[in-house]
Amino acid sequence: MRSLSTIGGLIGMVVLTGCTTMTDIAPGSSLADVQADYGKPSLTCEQPNGQLRLIWSQQPFGQYAWATTVDAQGKVGTVAQILQDQRFNQLNEGQWGPDRVTCEFGPPANVESVGMPSVRKTVWGYRYKQYGVWNSIMNVFFDPETMQVTGYYPTPDPMYEYDEWSMFY
């Protein structure tokens, strides 16, 4: 009985501490307070309007990244989880080079060169939960000469694939 109450207490602590995420940060909070709670961002990009875009990323092994903007007074805007299908769909609009992709989604989990010599592509992979459910990698394809995005699509993340033989070794 004692071990059941201990387990129940641990589950309660996990539930209470696991309920807040960066998206719960109130707009207008000071950047100093946000960094005190969540650490320094993984990436800072200066925006054309003079604001800073900050990204806290779990890449290369995590599936989440959060972004916000910071105004001249050091106040953060709305914090959003950015590795989501609807956000990746922005890649359909306009020109996307490496700097723009990085400032929108943060650093990729991996960068590879794929294809045959005549049709080579550079691919950036972002680990994420496709539709909030499936362990996936969003592959963003760049033309190696122009370094402009030519396409993107998700694939299952091999890091999470089950190997039925793993129980034997």
Residue pairs with C-beta under 8 A, 6 or more apart in sequence:
21 66
21 81
22 34
22 38
22 56
22 66
22 79
22 81
23 66
23 79
23 80
23 81
25 34
25 68
25 76
25 79
27 75
27 76
27 77
27 78
27 79
28 75
28 76
29 75
29 76
30 74
30 75
30 76
31 54
31 70
31 74
31 75
31 76
32 74
34 68
34 76
35 41
38 56
39 56
41 54
41 55
41 56
42 55
42 56
42 57
42 59
42 65
42 106
42 107
43 54
43 55
43 57
43 102
43 103
43 106
43 107
44 52
44 53
44 54
44 55
45 52
45 53
45 55
45 99
45 102
45 103
46 52
46 53
47 53
47 69
50 72
51 69
51 70
51 71
51 72
52 69
52 70
53 67
53 68
53 69
53 103
54 67
54 68
54 69
54 70
54 76
55 65
55 66
55 67
55 82
55 103
55 105
55 106
56 65
56 66
56 67
57 64
57 65
57 106
57 107
58 64
58 65
58 127
59 65
59 106
59 107
59 108
59 109
59 126
59 127
60 107
60 108
60 109
60 110
60 127
61 109
61 127
61 159
62 127
63 83
63 127
63 128
63 129
63 135
64 81
64 83
64 128
64 129
65 81
65 82
65 83
65 105
65 106
66 79
66 80
66 81
66 82
67 79
67 80
67 82
67 104
67 106
68 76
68 77
68 78
68 79
68 80
69 76
69 77
70 76
70 77
71 77
82 104
82 105
82 106
83 105
83 106
83 126
83 127
83 128
83 129
83 138
84 128
84 132
85 130
85 131
85 154
87 104
87 105
88 105
88 126
88 138
88 140
88 152
90 104
91 101
91 140
91 149
91 152
95 148
95 149
96 148
96 149
97 147
97 148
97 149
98 142
98 147
101 124
101 140
101 149
102 108
105 126
106 126
108 124
108 125
108 126
108 140
109 125
109 126
109 127
109 137
110 124
110 125
111 122
111 123
111 124
111 125
112 122
112 123
112 125
113 120
113 121
113 122
113 123
113 144
114 120
114 121
114 123
115 121
120 144
121 141
121 142
121 143
121 144
121 150
122 141
122 142
122 143
122 144
122 147
123 139
123 140
123 141
123 142
124 139
124 140
124 142
125 137
125 138
125 139
125 140
126 137
126 138
126 140
127 135
127 136
127 137
127 157
127 159
128 136
128 137
128 138
128 154
129 135
129 136
130 136
130 138
130 154
134 156
135 156
135 157
135 159
135 160
136 154
136 155
136 156
136 157
137 154
137 155
137 156
137 157
138 152
138 153
138 154
139 152
139 153
139 154
139 155
140 149
140 152
141 149
141 150
141 151
141 152
142 148
142 149
142 150
143 150
